[in-house]
Amino acid sequence: MKRYAWLSIAVCLTGFEVWAVFGSSEIGPMNFGNHPALLSLIIVAFTVSGLGGWWMVFKIVRYEKRVFPVILLPFLVPNSFLWYYFERTAHGVVRKNFVRDGRPSKPIA
């Protein structure tokens, strides 16, 4: 059930971002003067998506044993950081005491 929850959140966030770029309605993305709350929501959505992707890259490089197949996700799948957080980080699938370069790393919070 949690898998469908993060999937629906990612699809809704991606759909909102696509609408914000390509939508053309009365309250569309290019009509921010009348709807400052909509502008704030669009800025938050794009900021979360961008920072979430880079957070995912950092966590993959730092904690994953096999980096290559997973590192492609943030670049090919929009909002895939939601999957990584809910399925890998939150449940402790990523090893907490992974030793890299002879030094134990900090556990994931």
Residue frames as a rotation matrix with the C-alpha (Angstrom) as fourth column:
MET 1
0.564 0.826 0.000 0.00
0.826 -0.564 0.000 0.00
0.000 0.000 -1.000 0.00
LYS 2
0.396 -0.490 -0.776 2.87
0.173 -0.791 0.587 2.40
-0.902 -0.367 -0.229 0.75
ARG 3
-0.613 -0.632 0.474 4.24
0.553 0.085 0.829 1.74
-0.564 0.770 0.297 -2.71
TYR 4
-0.073 0.680 0.730 1.05
0.935 -0.207 0.287 3.13
0.346 0.704 -0.620 -4.24
ALA 5
0.729 0.320 -0.605 1.13
0.575 -0.766 0.288 6.10
-0.372 -0.558 -0.742 -1.86
TRP 6
-0.075 -0.816 -0.574 4.57
0.095 -0.578 0.810 7.34
-0.993 0.007 0.121 -2.93
LEU 7
-0.689 -0.132 0.713 3.77
0.686 0.199 0.700 6.52
-0.234 0.971 -0.046 -6.56
SER 8
0.310 0.881 0.358 0.58
0.927 -0.364 0.092 8.59
0.211 0.303 -0.929 -6.49
ILE 9
0.628 -0.162 -0.761 2.37
0.301 -0.851 0.430 11.49
-0.718 -0.499 -0.486 -4.77
ALA 10
-0.470 -0.881 -0.058 5.15
0.222 -0.181 0.958 11.42
-0.854 0.437 0.281 -7.39
VAL 11
-0.487 0.362 0.795 2.66
0.870 0.127 0.476 11.26
0.071 0.923 -0.377 -10.28
CYS 12
0.635 0.760 -0.138 0.60
0.772 -0.632 0.066 14.14
-0.037 -0.149 -0.988 -8.84
LEU 13
0.339 -0.595 -0.729 3.71
0.153 -0.729 0.667 16.27
-0.928 -0.337 -0.156 -8.28
THR 14
-0.720 -0.609 0.333 4.95
0.387 0.046 0.921 15.56
-0.576 0.792 0.203 -11.81
GLY 15
-0.122 0.771 0.625 1.51
0.976 -0.020 0.215 16.29
0.178 0.636 -0.750 -13.26
PHE 16
0.732 0.347 -0.586 1.37
0.522 -0.839 0.155 19.59
-0.438 -0.419 -0.796 -11.39
GLU 17
-0.126 -0.869 -0.479 4.81
0.071 -0.490 0.869 20.53
-0.989 0.075 0.123 -12.72
VAL 18
-0.708 -0.055 0.704 3.82
0.682 0.205 0.702 19.63
-0.183 0.977 -0.107 -16.29
TRP 19
0.367 0.907 0.208 0.64
0.923 -0.382 0.040 21.70
0.115 0.177 -0.977 -15.93
ALA 20
0.531 -0.197 -0.824 2.65
0.335 -0.845 0.417 24.61
-0.778 -0.498 -0.383 -14.54
VAL 21
-0.547 -0.814 -0.196 4.89
0.077 -0.282 0.956 24.64
-0.834 0.508 0.217 -17.60
PHE 22
-0.967 0.083 0.242 2.49
0.253 0.165 0.953 23.72
0.039 0.983 -0.180 -20.41
GLY 23
-0.230 0.960 -0.162 -0.97
0.896 0.144 -0.420 24.62
-0.380 -0.241 -0.893 -19.05
SER 24
-0.969 -0.012 0.248 -2.96
0.126 -0.883 0.452 27.37
0.213 0.469 0.857 -20.71
SER 25
-0.048 0.980 -0.191 -6.08
0.909 0.122 0.398 28.31
0.414 -0.155 -0.897 -18.77
GLU 26
0.606 0.357 0.711 -7.47
0.100 -0.921 0.377 31.36
0.790 -0.157 -0.593 -17.00
ILE 27
0.844 -0.349 0.406 -5.52
-0.499 -0.238 0.833 30.54
-0.195 -0.906 -0.375 -13.85
GLY 28
0.850 -0.518 -0.097 -2.70
0.361 0.707 -0.609 28.99
0.384 0.483 0.787 -15.84
PRO 29
0.362 -0.795 -0.487 0.94
0.895 0.151 0.419 29.23
-0.260 -0.588 0.766 -14.94
MET 30
-0.526 -0.615 0.588 1.59
0.771 -0.637 0.024 32.41
0.359 0.466 0.809 -16.88
ASN 31
0.135 0.659 0.739 -1.07
0.045 -0.750 0.660 34.37
0.990 -0.056 -0.131 -14.95
PHE 32
-0.300 -0.383 -0.874 0.68
0.830 0.346 -0.437 34.81
0.469 -0.857 0.214 -11.63
GLY 33
-0.826 -0.080 0.559 -0.43
-0.066 -0.969 -0.236 38.38
0.560 -0.232 0.795 -10.99
ASN 34
0.024 0.943 0.333 -3.88
-0.732 -0.211 0.648 37.35
0.681 -0.259 0.684 -9.84
HIS 35
0.910 0.319 -0.265 -2.83
-0.118 0.812 0.571 34.21
0.397 -0.488 0.777 -7.97
PRO 36
0.108 -0.941 0.321 0.27
-0.858 -0.252 -0.447 34.68
0.501 -0.227 -0.835 -5.78
ALA 37
0.251 0.017 0.968 -0.55
-0.722 0.670 0.176 31.50
-0.645 -0.742 0.180 -3.81
LEU 38
0.968 0.104 0.228 -0.33
0.077 0.741 -0.667 29.51
-0.238 0.663 0.710 -7.04
LEU 39
0.557 -0.830 0.030 3.06
-0.404 -0.303 -0.863 31.05
0.725 0.469 -0.504 -7.76
SER 40
-0.009 -0.548 0.836 4.27
-0.999 0.039 0.015 30.05
-0.040 -0.835 -0.548 -4.30
LEU 41
0.575 0.308 0.758 3.00
-0.364 0.926 -0.100 26.49
-0.733 -0.219 0.644 -4.79
ILE 42
0.967 -0.252 -0.025 4.77
0.066 0.343 -0.937 26.19
0.245 0.905 0.349 -8.15
ILE 43
0.251 -0.922 0.293 8.03
-0.723 -0.380 -0.576 27.51
0.643 -0.068 -0.763 -6.69
VAL 44
0.071 -0.180 0.981 7.83
-0.886 0.441 0.145 25.04
-0.459 -0.879 -0.128 -3.79
ALA 45
0.852 0.317 0.416 7.07
-0.125 0.896 -0.427 22.11
-0.508 0.311 0.803 -6.13
PHE 46
0.809 -0.584 -0.066 10.02
-0.018 0.088 -0.996 22.80
0.588 0.807 0.061 -8.42
THR 47
0.093 -0.794 0.601 12.36
-0.892 -0.334 -0.303 23.49
0.442 -0.508 -0.740 -5.50
VAL 48
0.318 0.091 0.944 11.43
-0.693 0.702 0.166 20.25
-0.647 -0.707 0.286 -3.73
SER 49
0.981 0.075 0.181 11.89
0.065 0.750 -0.659 18.27
-0.185 0.658 0.730 -6.95
GLY 50
0.590 -0.806 0.042 15.30
-0.258 -0.237 -0.936 19.74
0.765 0.542 -0.348 -7.67
LEU 51
-0.086 -0.638 0.766 16.69
-0.964 -0.141 -0.226 19.52
0.252 -0.757 -0.602 -4.16
GLY 52
0.553 0.367 0.748 15.18
-0.589 0.807 0.040 16.06
-0.589 -0.463 0.662 -3.66
GLY 53
0.966 -0.221 -0.134 16.97
0.020 0.581 -0.814 14.75
0.258 0.783 0.566 -6.73
TRP 54
0.155 -0.968 0.200 20.32
-0.436 -0.248 -0.865 16.07
0.887 0.047 -0.460 -5.55
TRP 55
0.083 -0.048 0.995 19.68
-0.980 0.178 0.090 14.71
-0.181 -0.983 -0.032 -2.05
MET 56
0.895 0.302 0.327 19.08
-0.243 0.947 -0.209 11.31
-0.373 0.108 0.922 -3.62
VAL 57
0.670 -0.725 -0.160 22.34
-0.042 0.178 -0.983 11.51
0.741 0.666 0.089 -5.59
PHE 58
-0.074 -0.710 0.701 24.22
-0.847 -0.326 -0.420 12.37
0.527 -0.625 -0.577 -2.38
LYS 59
0.296 0.270 0.916 22.69
-0.817 0.569 0.096 9.45
-0.496 -0.777 0.388 -0.46
ILE 60
0.997 0.069 -0.036 23.32
-0.077 0.816 -0.573 7.00
-0.010 0.574 0.819 -3.31
VAL 61
0.389 -0.921 -0.030 26.98
-0.209 -0.057 -0.976 7.95
0.897 0.386 -0.215 -3.67
ARG 62
-0.180 -0.485 0.856 27.50
-0.904 -0.261 -0.338 7.94
0.388 -0.835 -0.392 0.08
TYR 63
-0.188 0.218 0.958 25.63
-0.826 0.493 -0.274 4.83
-0.532 -0.842 0.088 1.20
GLU 64
0.821 0.559 -0.113 24.80
-0.530 0.673 -0.516 2.46
-0.212 0.484 0.849 -1.68
LYS 65
0.156 -0.761 0.630 27.00
-0.006 0.637 0.771 -0.53
-0.988 -0.124 0.095 -2.29
ARG 66
-0.408 -0.193 0.892 26.26
0.862 0.240 0.446 -0.61
-0.300 0.951 0.068 -6.04
VAL 67
-0.419 0.161 -0.893 26.01
0.058 -0.977 -0.204 2.97
-0.906 -0.137 0.400 -7.24
PHE 68
-0.968 -0.186 -0.169 25.57
-0.117 -0.262 0.958 2.64
-0.222 0.947 0.232 -10.99
PRO 69
-0.617 0.758 0.212 22.06
0.650 0.339 0.680 1.29
0.443 0.558 -0.702 -11.54
VAL 70
0.175 0.743 -0.646 20.46
0.963 -0.264 -0.043 3.48
-0.203 -0.615 -0.762 -8.88
ILE 71
-0.465 -0.442 -0.767 22.30
0.368 -0.884 0.287 6.69
-0.805 -0.149 0.574 -9.79
LEU 72
-0.929 0.136 0.345 20.41
0.312 -0.217 0.925 6.87
0.201 0.967 0.159 -13.08
LEU 73
-0.187 0.960 -0.208 17.01
0.979 0.200 0.042 7.21
0.082 -0.196 -0.977 -11.37
PRO 74
0.084 0.313 -0.946 17.12
0.508 -0.831 -0.229 10.88
-0.858 -0.461 -0.228 -10.36
PHE 75
-0.672 -0.398 -0.625 18.18
-0.290 -0.636 0.715 11.83
-0.682 0.662 0.312 -13.88
LEU 76
-0.954 0.269 -0.132 15.66
-0.018 0.389 0.921 9.66
0.299 0.881 -0.366 -15.77
VAL 77
-0.185 0.920 -0.346 12.61
0.805 0.343 0.484 9.43
0.564 -0.189 -0.804 -13.49
PRO 78
-0.350 0.062 0.935 11.08
-0.242 -0.970 -0.026 12.66
0.905 -0.235 0.354 -12.21
ASN 79
0.168 0.390 0.905 10.57
-0.919 -0.269 0.287 12.83
0.356 -0.881 0.313 -8.44
SER 80
0.385 -0.086 -0.919 12.19
0.024 0.996 -0.084 9.44
0.923 0.010 0.385 -7.88
PHE 81
-0.710 -0.627 0.321 13.62
-0.276 -0.171 -0.946 10.75
0.648 -0.760 -0.052 -4.61
LEU 82
0.047 0.801 0.597 10.20
-0.992 -0.034 0.124 9.99
0.120 -0.598 0.793 -3.08
TRP 83
0.794 0.170 -0.584 10.66
-0.216 0.976 -0.009 6.29
0.568 0.133 0.812 -3.89
TYR 84
-0.128 -0.942 -0.311 14.19
0.167 0.289 -0.943 6.35
0.978 -0.173 0.120 -2.53
TYR 85
-0.612 -0.082 0.787 13.11
-0.671 -0.472 -0.571 7.94
0.418 -0.878 0.233 0.72
PHE 86
0.251 0.848 0.467 10.02
-0.968 0.234 0.095 5.80
-0.029 -0.475 0.879 1.38
GLU 87
0.915 0.192 -0.353 11.36
-0.265 0.950 -0.169 2.46
0.303 0.248 0.920 0.14
ARG 88
0.307 -0.890 -0.337 15.07
0.403 0.443 -0.801 2.57
0.862 0.111 0.495 0.90
THR 89
-0.567 -0.645 0.512 15.97
-0.112 -0.556 -0.824 5.17
0.816 -0.525 0.243 3.51
ALA 90
-0.059 0.625 0.778 12.94
-0.907 -0.359 0.219 5.15
0.417 -0.693 0.588 5.80
HIS 91
0.885 0.462 -0.058 12.88
-0.411 0.834 0.368 1.37
0.219 -0.301 0.928 6.19
GLY 92
0.388 -0.815 0.430 16.61
-0.666 0.075 0.742 0.98
-0.637 -0.575 -0.514 6.70
VAL 93
0.952 -0.062 0.301 17.32
0.237 0.770 -0.593 -0.95
-0.195 0.636 0.747 3.51
VAL 94
0.485 -0.840 0.242 20.43
-0.198 -0.375 -0.905 1.14
0.852 0.391 -0.348 2.96
ARG 95
0.301 -0.411 -0.861 23.01
0.788 0.615 -0.019 -0.27
0.537 -0.672 0.509 5.34
LYS 96
0.968 0.228 0.106 23.55
0.125 -0.802 0.585 1.99
0.218 -0.553 -0.804 8.31
ASN 97
0.565 -0.825 0.006 27.19
-0.295 -0.195 0.935 1.25
-0.770 -0.530 -0.354 9.00
PHE 98
0.922 -0.218 0.319 28.53
0.382 0.398 -0.834 0.97
0.054 0.891 0.450 5.49
VAL 99
0.306 -0.899 -0.312 32.34
0.248 -0.241 0.938 1.17
-0.919 -0.365 0.150 5.46
ARG 100
0.897 -0.048 0.439 33.71
0.419 -0.224 -0.880 3.29
0.140 0.973 -0.181 2.63
ASP 101
0.420 -0.834 0.357 37.39
-0.158 -0.455 -0.876 4.07
0.894 0.312 -0.323 2.13
GLY 102
-0.381 -0.644 -0.663 38.30
0.471 0.482 -0.739 2.38
0.796 -0.594 0.120 5.41
ARG 103
-0.974 0.107 0.200 36.15
-0.224 -0.601 -0.768 4.69
0.038 -0.792 0.609 7.52
PRO 104
-0.487 0.873 -0.027 32.71
0.861 0.475 -0.183 3.83
-0.147 -0.112 -0.983 8.86
SER 105
-0.673 0.314 0.670 30.11
0.163 -0.820 0.548 6.26
0.721 0.478 0.501 7.60
LYS 106
-0.847 0.454 0.275 27.50
-0.474 -0.413 -0.778 8.03
-0.240 -0.789 0.565 9.67
PRO 107
-0.656 0.675 0.337 24.18
0.649 0.733 -0.205 6.23
-0.385 0.084 -0.919 9.95
ILE 108
-0.681 0.533 0.502 21.24
0.198 -0.527 0.826 7.51
0.705 0.662 0.254 7.95
ALA 109
-0.931 0.357 0.078 18.86
-0.220 -0.379 -0.899 9.49
-0.292 -0.854 0.431 10.11
